[in-house]
Amino acid sequence: MLKVHVAQHHAEAHLVSALLQARGIQAEVRGEALFTILEAPAIIPGAAPEVWIADSTRAAEALELVRLHVKGLAFPEGAGPTWQCPACGETHEAQFTACWKCDTVQPGASS
């Protein structure tokens, strides 16, 4: 396992993890419990939620995707195919695993 991002809060950590997973990079969030119980976790090293990847051979790719996310830049082409919600027909980018409009889970996505 390799740490690729230290997040400011839970939501950011899970978003980054989901973005990596949408690109086929197995990722997980660690350190949430400690972040929750501390009053000022940002000043204590290792207390913020972290995103880790399982395959260190994909570290360069993961770090580049994290860099793009942090800077607010779009992912390069090939971020994955868009998908259409089978329930309402709304089109979504690859990183989204549920329909924003009707909450239907993307076919084949793990929930």
N, C-alpha and C positions, 0 to 999 in steps of 0.2 A: 504494500500500500504506500501511496505517495501523496502528501498534502499538496494541493494545488491552489487553495484559496482560503483565506480567513475572512469570514463575512462579518458585517456589522450587526446582523440580527438573524433570527431563524428564517424569516421569509426569504432573505437574500441567499442564504446557504442552500435552501431547498430549490430555489429558482436556478442557481448555478448547477446544482446537482442534476436537475431535470434537463437543463440545456445540454450538459455533457452526455447524459443518457440518451437524449434524442439523436446524438451523433454516434451512438453505439459505444460510448465509453462508460464502463461500469463505474459508478460513483456513489459515494455515501456521505452523509452528514454526520460529523462527530462533535462531541463537546456541548451538546445542547443542555444537558442537565446542569452542568457547572455554570453556564451562562445564565440560567434561570434563577439560581439561588444567590448569585452575587449582586450586590448593589451597584458596583462600578466595574463590570467585567472588562470594559475596554482598556482599563489601565493595568490589568493583570495578564501577563503573557500566558497564552494557552487557554484562556477562559472564554474566548469567543467561539461561536460555531465554526467549524472547519469543514471543507470539502476535500475528500480524499478519493483517489482513483485506485483501482485494483491493478491495472496493467501499466507498469512504469514505462513500457516501450511506447506508450501513447502520450507520454508526459508532454512532449513538445506541442503536440496538437491540442491537448487539454489546456495547457498554459496560454496558448494563443487564443483559444476560445474565451477563456476567462479574461484575458487582456481586452479583447474586443467588447465583452460584456461590460467590464468596469468602465471603459471609455464611452460606452453608449453607442458603439458602432455596430453596424449590421454584420451578421455572419456572412462569410463568402458563399457563393453559389455552391450548391451541393449540401446545404445544411439539412437536407432531407426533403422528400417530396411533401407537397401540401396534401391535405386530406379533406374529404368532404363528409360532413356529419350525415350519417344514414337516416337520422330522424328528421332533421329540419333543413338539410341541404347547405348549411353555412360552411364556407371554406376556411381552413385553419392552416397555419404554418406548422412545420414538422415538430417543433418543440412542445406544442400544446397537445396534451393527451385527453382532454375533455372539451366538449363544445362550450364556448362561453355563453352561447345563447340559450341552450336547453339542457346543459349538463350531461349530455350523452357521452359516454366514454368512447374514445377512439377504438374502432375494431382492432383487436390484436394487442392493445396496450395493457400493460399490467397496472392494476390500481393499487 
